[in-house]
Amino acid sequence: MTTPTASTTSTSGAQSGSAGTPLTYGPTVGDVVGRVLADLGVGHAFGVVGSGNFTMTNALRAGGVGFTAARHEGGAATMADAYTRMSGKVGVVSLHQGCGLTNAMTGIGEAAKSRTPMVVLTADAPAADLRSNFRIDQDALVTGVGAVSERVYGASTVVADVIRAVRTAITQRRTVVVNVAIDVAAAPASVPGPVTADIVRPRVRPDQDSVARLLRLLAEARRPVFVAGRGGREAGPQIAALAEATGALVATSAVANGLFTGDPFALGISGGFSSATTAELVAGADLIVGWGCALNMWTMRHGKLIGADTVVAQVDVDVDAVGAHRAVELGVIGDCALTAADALAARQADRTPTTVGYRTPDVAARIAASSRWRDVPVDDISTADRIDPRALTIALDDLLPAERIVSIDSGNFMGYPSTHLGVPDENGFCFTQAFQSIGLGLGTAIGAATARPDRIPVLGTGDGGFLMAISELETAVRLRLPLVVVVYNDSAYGAEVHHFGDADMTTVTFPEVDIASIARGYGATGITVRSVSDLSAVSGWVAGATTGADVGPLVIDAKIATDGGSWWLAEAFAGH
């Protein structure tokens, strides 16, 4: 990863002398930090700028890195997370010291748990200023949520310090927080020219014995299923080719949704979001192979999708991931794409014929008829003033352009946009749910939209998560994003309402809020939907968006009927 195009000769500011003559200072460590990140080819940056990170942020911008000013640091962190996932480039977060970092911690925690290779650039209090009101133990805070804490130590090490942070992010797939004390940032520094470094994530080739053992398991299987996760998102074609040759059905974890779109033997998402047909076919497998997939409680429904006699194998570059959630018959340490390609090549070298396996005409017919939730008949629960969330989402699936990028907030509603909105491929779905935090949706959608401006961004969120993060609606309006925000509004934290049954719900239910009016106050288009007929206004907005008109965000305040607890909710709460 090298784009050595930026100069490092910016100035950090000026001050008037006694005669009013500006005294211009040369580059500081803060300037160099930003410029080196730019030289190393990082992608877009997001942040909230304060005095501590002002110079570093402007140095990033001067180096050619795009910057989006968020309204809250938590939103900025999630924007960078989503941008990194969807763009394949290293996203950057820029933060003030102390409170700027603490405000961003939930977003950083989500990124760290998801192994998102992004860089968080944060100021820090001077080491000698023991009474600074900004002083906190930033290193402990960062490592406490699973991120890597790095530091710029001074002018003589700044280039090496920044390179080390970027290398760790890329090669280890880690979220790295770079702390830069404000006195260090202000120190003079110089760089001889643009900085270059060859930083490439290593691709581990599996050993031949492991590939041979995997092929033996596949040869013995009659109903194999491949489940690809985050680690398999870049190996879709290779996994699909091996599946076709060995008669395996293909599925994904939620985070890799869309990886096998268009494959007639693709089951969609395995786990809590599975349709009855998908769950039955996965549970009927005699061999399950996880490709960069943890096969955890979410993907395997707490093990219920693994039969008593099912053989389980895992392919992963991370040794610690293999067998972390359940015992496996075989663990293959290797890059998913290389492993699948090597296995297919070995079969072809041995002239092993393609096998039917699980890929029978009957199975194909079942998948086509009912593996997608939107194809399952809806027993409409709409009322006079509330719309069935399934009917709502299916109608939107038909109305919205197919070239979309769908982002998901957390809550009782989240299964509907995750399963009833189709996506064109794995880069059409952004799922920031490793931390299960509500309120990350708007940041996710903005970051994803920044990464893929060629697609219509769509957000599925609840009223709780949307109102928690509503300040970032102004960011979307300011950026003039053609963002569709679907608010599944039940005036409650629905997951808790349905989970706790007959308990006192006054702590998790709220008066009805006119979210459409609030959205219009921010400058977005806001509509209230109580029935499918109310969606007619969406058609006009879509017509404008698809012809390049400056439509700005559309907020759909959908007053949804109660579903009594979504089908995946019991599975989710079983892990709490």
Secondary structure, DSSP 8 states (H G I E B T S, - for coil): -------------EEE-TTS-EEE---BHHHHHHHHHHHTT---EEE---TTTHHHHHHHHHTT--EEE-SSHHHHHHHHHHHHHHHSS--EEEE-STHHHHHTHHHHHHHHHTT---EEEEEE--TT-TT-TT---HHHHHHHTT-EEEE---TTTHHHHHHHHHHHHHHHT--EEEEEEHHHHHSB---SS--------------HHHHHHHHHHHHH-SSEEEEE-GGGTT-HHHHHHHHHHHT-EEEE-GGGTTTTTT-TTEEEE-STT--HHHHHHHHT-SEEEEES----TTTTGGGTTS-TT-EEEEEES-GGGTTSSS--SEEEES-HHHHHHHHHHHHHHTT-----TT--HHHHHHHHHHTSGGGS-------SS-B-HHHHHHHHHHHS-SSEEEEE--SGGGHHHHHHS--SSGGGEEE--SS--TT-HHHHHHHHHHH-TTSEEEEEEEHHHHHHTTHHHHHHHHHT---EEEEEE-SB-HHHHHHSTTS--TTTB-----HHHHHHHHTSEEEEESSGGGGHHHHHHHHHHHTT-----EEEEEEB---SS-TTHHHHHTT-
